[in-house]
Amino acid sequence: MEVLLITILPITIFILSSIWAGIDSSKIELKKYKSGISYGPIALTFCCLALWIVAFPWYLVVRAKIKAGSAQLKEGFELTTLPVDAEGKAAPQDNELGRQAVARLRPEKAKTKWSSCNLLEPATEGSRLCQFSVSSKKVKLSGDQRVADLIELPAKAVGKDWRDLLSRKLNIATLPPEKVFLRVVELPECEPDELLPMVEFQIEDLSPLPIAQAVWSAEAVPGSTGTEGNQTVLVMIAERGVVEGHLDELEAVNYLADRVEVPLLRELVPGEPREDGAHIQLVQGADSVLVLVSWWFAGRLRDVNSFNLPDTAASRDELVEKINSVALAGEVAGWMPDEPACHLAKRGDVAADWNTALAKCFGRIQEVEPMSEVDLATAAVEFTARTTAPGLMLEDYSARNRQRFQDGLWMEGIKGAVALMLIGLCLFFAYGSWLQSDLDNLNQRVRKDGAEYTNALSLKAKMQTLNKQEALKTAVGDAWVKVGNTNLPPELKFTQLMFSSDRTLEGNTRRKLRIVGTADAGKETFIDDYNLVLTRMEGSEGQKLFSSVSPGPWRKDPRKKLITWSVECKFDGE
């Protein structure tokens, strides 16, 4: 367990802290600040993984400066979020950074930060999902499919995961044009970032809904700048509840929208001025007809009208009255000509009597081919790629979707870390099992070889004992031969020759040869001479045969006139 904690726990902290640094750097917009570690989330994550001991503390220092509002922005970059201090309060605005953040000055020029885009447009016959690949040069359709049920949306195509960090994806939700109120206003020409604050001053007068219940956006109409220095601005207003309900429906099927658009407006208000006259679109619904009218004169958009009328005969007359009232207002304003032309586009199976009704309002009607759904979707994506307008997206939903995306990244990061931990644990235990198996085999060999070694030692000891016994027998035999046959006087006779071997308390080996014999009375000198001979007796290698020779007691037998004598000879060494 100790080995496990020492190895796995640091690795886990190392991986999770690197992933957190990458995700957190995206929140605080690290790339916009001057520092040696101002990388994107992916690059920073790999940087921390490669050199954690330097990169991670460095990031914490830079992060603290950003939170405190003391970090310096790169040239050409400005904040979109307000820096906060360590307590989560807004940083003081007594520096240029704080002033930029509070005022939200000049956001970055519109540039594509995403490489793919999905546009989902609900329809009665099934929702249409258009997929686009986006580059700095063009928008290209890469997929077009009908989805009968939103649940059947391809999760891989619309979902967002860690791959979105490498190749960002934009999900666009669409609203039907009948759910949007359109207004045209004249405002002084200004910078793009100043447009929304100017419209905000007039939005209460323009909106048919209470401001608390409305979602609005505005965009400058291209080519609609007058000689007096004014610009034409198209204002779009939608009911907040409608937008929320649509976004909730999409969230339920895991389609996290980044933007809300009305594709049909790209044909109503294209990217360039249109011919003078009324440009009308008739869109056939299930039991109603949507009439969209844009009025263009002298290359400028003068007015936009939207009428959703029941598909009945009475609605034809109602449409004539509405168009005539708009024409009268245009005459009063001075921009309506006497005989405006009509450019009519039809979507769906629109009845011919609508043409008859419009003929009462216009002297000339020219039918044009409407843009296809794919072309409208493409135009909407192209507009999104170049505009700075926020669209009809709700900010709280945007924040919630970003949080869901970040939470998903965290979960994927945690899953990845857990997977790495499990793999590490498996490898650790596999390696431990291999080591244990190797140890068991080694122990088995040791036991086997140890038994054989023990047997070998036992045999060696036995052989040594046998060799010593054999050497002893040989020595005893040699001693017998030498003692019995060498220089033995005829007056002396042997009666006993005894050999003994024992060990002393000190562990030394003690070997003795005891010789017992007889001699005739009066031959005592021969006994002493023989003892002297034993003392001087040599072995086979020229050394003394006995280390010591000790005469024993004598015993005389007067009756037999015999002397019994003995001598004890000690061997030196083995």
N, C-alpha and C positions, 0 to 999 in steps of 0.2 A: 504493500500500500504506500509506503514512504517513497519508493521508487516511482510509483504511479503519480503521486502528487508532485514530485520534483520534475518530472518530464512532461506530463500532460497539461497541468495547470498553467505553467508559463506559456506554453504554446497556445492555449485557449485565449488567454489574456492578450497575447501578441496579435492573434488573428482578429478577435472582436474589436480591439481598440483601433486597428487599422481600418476595418470596415466602418466603424463609427466616424472616424476622421474624414473618410471620403464622403459619407452621407451628410455630415455636419457642414463640410466645406461648401456643399451646394446650397445649404440654407443661408449661410452668411455671405454668399457670393465672393468667395475667396479670390477668384480669378481677376476681380476688378481692382485689387489692391496691389501696391508695390511691395514685394517681398521676394526673397529667394526661393520661396516655396509656394508661390501663387500658381498652382496647377489646377486642372479639372479634377472632379471627384475620382475618376478611374485612375488617372495618373498619380494622384496623391495617395490613393490606397496602395498601389503597387510600390510607390516610393517608401511608404511606411513599412510595408512587408519586406522590402529589400534592405532598408537601413533604419530599423525602428528606433534604435537607441539615439539617433540624431534627429530623424525626421519628425517623430511624434512629439517630443518636447518642443521642437521648433514650431510645429503647428500650434501647440497650446499657447505659446508666447504670442504668435501672430493673432490667434483667435482672441486672446485677451485684449489686444490693442484694438481690434475691430469692434468688440463689444463695448469698449470704453469710448469709441468714437475718435481715437487718436491715430488710426491708421490712415495712410495717404493713398488716395485713389490713383489709378493709372490714368494717363492722358486719354481723353475721349470716352471714359467710362463714368457713369453716374449711378447713384443708388436708386433702387426701386423699393427698398424697405428701410425703415427707420432703425438705426442702431440703438441697442439697449445696453445698460450697464449691467454689472454683476447681479444686481437685485431685480433685474427685469424691468426697470424703469427706463423711460426714454433718456437717451444720452443728452447732455447739454448741447444747445445749438449755438454756442459762442464761437464756433469754428466753421470753416467753409464746408466741411463734411456734414455737420449737423444741418446747416442751412439748406444744402442740396437735398438732404433726405426729407426734411420737413416740407419743403416747397415742391418736391418731386420735379425738379427742373429738367427739362429736355431729356426725356427718356431716350434710350439708344435709338438710332435710326432703324427704321423697319428693315430687318434682315432676317432671313430664314435661319432659324436655329434648329430646325427639325429636318429630317431626311425622308420621312414618309408621313402620309396623311390619310385618314379615313373620314369619309363623309357619309353619314347615315340619314336618309330621308324617308320618313314613313309615308306609305301610300295605301290606298284601299286594297289594291291587289297584292300587297306585300311590300315590306320595306326594302329599299334599295341601298346597298352598301358599295360605295365606290372607293377604291384604294388607289393612291397616287404615290409615285416616287417624286421627291422634290429636290432640286438642286438650285444653285445660285442662278442658273441660266433659264431653266424651264420647269414646268410642272407636267408630268407624264402619267397618264392613266396606266396602272399596273394590274387592276382587277375590278370587275363589275359583276355583282351577283344579286339576285333577288333572295330575300329571306322571308318566308311565309310567317314565321314566328320569331320574335326577337330573341327568344331563348336559344334559337339555333344559330346565333351569331358566332362566327369562328373565333374562339377564345384566343388562339395564337395570333390572329390578325389584329384584333382590337384591344386585347389585354396588354398591360404594361408590366414589365418585369425588369430585371437587372440589365437586359439587353438595351433598354431604353436609355441607359446612361451612355452607351456607345453610339447608338443610332436613335435619336429622339423621334418620337411619334406624336402626331397631333390628331386628336379625335374631335371632329366637328359634329355637333348636333344641329338639326335644322327645325325651324318652325314654319308652318304653313303661312303664306302671306296674309290670309284672312285674319290671323291672330295678331297682326301688327298694325298699329296706327302710324301713318306716314305724314310728315309735315315738311314743308319747304320754307326756309327763312333766309333772309339776306343779312349777312353780318360783315363787319369790316374784315378785310384781309389780315390774316395773322399767321403765326407759326403753328404747326400742327398740334403742339402740346398746349397751346392756349385756346384751342377751339372748344374743348369740353367745358372749361370754366365759363366761357362766354355763353354757351348754350344753357348752362345751368342757371344763369340769371333769368332765363325766359321759359324754363321748362314747365313751371307751374301754369303759365298761360297757354302753352302748347299742348299739354297733356290733357286728354279727356278723363284721366283717372287721377285719384289722389296720389301724390308723389310717393307716399309710403307703400302704395300698392302697385307701383309702376317700376319697370325696368326700361332704361332708355340708352340710346347711343346716338352718335352723330358722325357724319363724314362729309368732307368737302366734296362737292361734285366736280370732277375734272373738267377743265375748260369753261367753267361757269363764273369767271371773274369779269365784272363789269368795268366800264371805263371810269366810273366814280370810285373805284377802289374797293368795292364790295365783292363778296364771294357768296355763292349759293351753297347752302348747307342742307343736307337731307337728314331729318331727325326721325328715328325709329323708336316707337314706344310700344311696349307689350305689357300685359298684365302679369304681375309678379307670380301670382298663383298658377297661371298657365305655364310659365317657364319652370317653376319649381316642380309642378306635376310631371312635366316632360322629362326633366333631369332625374327625378326620382324613379321614373319608369326605366330610364336607361341605366341608372345605377343598379337597379335590381337585376339586370342582365349583365352586369360588370362592364358596361360601356361607360367609362369615365370621361365625360366630355371636357374639353379644354376651351371650347368656344361654341357660341350659338349664332347661326347665320340663317338668312332667308335667301336661298339661291336664286329665286325668281326675281329678286331685286337687281341682280346683275344684268338682266335683260332690260328691266325697266329703266335702270340708271347705269348705262355701260361706262366704260372707262374713257369715252370720248364723246364730244357733242353729237347730237343726232339732227336729222333734218327737221325743219320747222313743221309744226303741226302737232296733232294729238297722236300719241303712240299708245294704242289700246291693245290689251291682252284679255281675251275671253277664256277663262279656265272652267271647263265643265266639271261640276262635281256630281255627287250622287243625286241630289235633288235641288241643287242651287248652281248658280253661275257666278264666279268671281270676276269682277271687272276691274282691271288695273289700268290707270290712265296717267301718262306723263306728258306734260305740255312743254314743248320746246319751241322757242322763238329767238331768232338772232343768235343762235348758238348757245343759248342759256336755258337751263331748266327753270320754268316759271312756277309750276305747280305739279303736285302728284295727288291722285285720288284713288281710293279703293272702295268698291261697292260690292258687297256680297248679297246677291238678290236671289229670291226663290225662282226656280225655273218654271215660271208661269207667264201667261199672256200679259197679265197686269204689270209684271216686272219690266216688260219692254218699255211701256209708257213711263214707268218710274225712272228708268235709266235715262230716257230722253229729257225728263225734267231735271235730273241731277246734272247732266252734261250741259244743258242750256244755262242752268244757274251758275256753273263754273265759268262758262263762256261769258256770261254777263259780267261776272266779277272781274274777269280778265279784261274786258272792254273798259270797265270803269278804271282799272289800274293802268290801262294804256298799253298793254303788251299783246292783246288779242287782236289778230287781223280780222277783216270782214268775213272772209271765207277760209277758215282753217282747213287744212288737209287732214285726213285720217289715215293712219297706218295701222292696219288691223292684223293681229296674229291670234290664231285660235289653237287652244289646247284641248284635245278630246273631241268628242262628237257633239259639237255646238250646233244648235238648231239654226237654220237659215234665216228665220224671222228676226234674229238679233241683228243681222245685217240690215234688214229693212228698217228696224228701229233706229239704227245709227245713221242711216241715210237721211233721216229727218233732221239731223244735227249738222251733218257735213255735206258739203257740195261734192266732194270727191273722196272715195274710199279705195285705198290701195291695200290689198291683202298681201302679207309677207309671211315667209316661212319662219315659224318660231324656232328658237334654239332647242336642241335636244336636251334631254335630262342630263346626259353625260357632259355636254358642253356647258350647261348651267353649273353642274358640280365643279367642272374644271375652272370656270370663271370665278366661282366662289373661293376655291382654294388659291387661285392666283391673286385675288383681292386680299385674302387673308395674309398671303406672303409679303405683300407690299404695304399694307395699311398699318397705322398706329392706333386706329380706333379700337376700343375694347370689345365691340359687339354687344350682344344681349346676354352675355354670360354673367351669372351672379357670383360676386366675389367670395361669399361664404362657401359656395359650392366648389369654387376653384381651390380655395384653401383646404377644404375637406378632401377633395380629390388628390391634391398634392400630398396631404397627410396620409391618405390611404396608400398612395404610391410609395411613400417613404416607409410606412409601416410594412408594406409588402417587401420592400428591399431589406428591411431589418429582419423580417421573418426568413427571407431567402438566405440572408447572411448568416442568421443563427442556424438555419438548417444546414448550410454549407459547413459552418464551424462544427456543428454536431456530427455531420458526416465525416469531417476530417478527424474529429476526436474518436469516433467509432472506428474509422480505418486505422488511426494510430493505436487505439486499444487492441484491435484485432492483430495488428502487426506486432505490438508489444507482447501480447499473450502468445501469439504464434512463435515469436522469437524466444520467449521464455519457455514455451513447451519444447521447442527444439533444443534449447540449452539443457532443460531437464532430461530430455531423452538422451542427449549426448552424455550428460552426467551419469544417468542410469547405466548406459552402456559402458562408460568408463569404470563405474563402480563394479559392474559385473565382471569386467575384465580384470580389475584389481583383485576382486574376490577369487576369481579363477586363477590368475597369476599368483596371488598371495598363497593360495592353497598349494599350488605347484611349487612355489618358492619355499613354503614351510616344509613340504615333503622333501624338497631338495636339501634344505638345511638339516632336516632330520637324518636323511641318508648320509649327508656329509659328516654329521656328528657320529653316526654309527660307523661310517668308514674310518673316521679318525680314531674312534674307540677300538675298532678292530685292528687298525694299523698299530695303535699303541700296544694293544694286547699281543699282536704278533711280534712287535719289536721287543716287548717285554719277555715273551717266551724265548725269542732269539737270544736276548741278553742273559736270561736265566740259563739257557742252554750253554751259551758261551762261558758264563761264569762257572757252570758245573764242569764243563770240560777243563777250563783253566784251573779251577780249584781242585778238581779231582785228579787230574793227570799231570799237573805241573808241580815239580819240586815237592812232592809229597814223600816224606821219609818213610821207609818200610816199617819203622817202629810205630807209626801212627796208622790208625784205622778210623774210617768214617762209619758212624752208626745212623746219623740223621743229616739230611740237607733240606731245610725248610725255607720257603720264600713267603714274605708277607708284604702287603701294601695297604696303606691307609692314609687318611688326611688329617692334618693337624687343625687346631682351632683357627689358625690363621689362613686356612685354605690351601696350604702347601701339601704336595704329595710326598709321602714318606714310605720308602721301600727298603726292606732289610732282607739279608740272607743270613740265616742262622745255621751254623755248622756245629754238629755234635760228634765227637769221636772218643776213642779209647787209646790208651798207651800203657805199656808195662811200667810197673813201679820203678822209679829211678830214671825214667826217660823224660823228665820234666823239661830239660833243656831243649829237646826236639820240638816240644809244643811252643816254646817261646820263639824258636827260630822259624817255625812255620807261620806263626802270627806275623813276624816281621816280613816274611815273604808275601803274605796276603796284603800287607800295607803297600808294598812296592809293586804289586801286580798291575800290569797295564792292559788296557782294552785294545780293540782292533785298530783304532785310530791313533794309538800312542798315548792316550790320556790315562790317568789313574782309573783303575777299574772300580775301586771303592773309595768313597769320600772319607770314610773312617772305618777302622777295625778295632773293635772293643772285645778283649778277652772276657769270657764269662767265668763263673765259679768252677772250681775243680771239686771232684768228689773221689776220694780214695776208698778202695775196697781191699782191705788187708787180707781178707780170706782168699780172694782170687788174685791178689797182688796186681790190681788194675787201677788205673786212674781214668776217670771220665772227665773229659774237658769239653769246653764249648767256646765259640767265638761268634760275635755278631758283626756282620759287615753291612755297612750302609751304602746304598747307591746314590750317586749324585745326579740330579736331573731325572729325565724320563728313562 
